[in-house]
């Protein structure tokens, strides 16, 4: 069975720390923070699933796209 998205992110976080890859590390931390915000919402989910990770990551990408578009204008 393939690793969960959360396990993949944790592994990528360790790898980026060892490689001193600040950009990747920062991105992973921001995605994990977005997940924590989702879990802290009232009446929100209490546990992570791959589907929830996909939703959070999609939302994070949309937010970055919006910021990029605003920055260009």
Secondary structure, 3 states (H helix, E strand, C coil): CCCCHHHHHHHHHHHHHHCCCHHHHHHHHHHHHHHHHHHCCCCCCCCCCHHHHHHHHHHHHHHHHHHHHHHHC
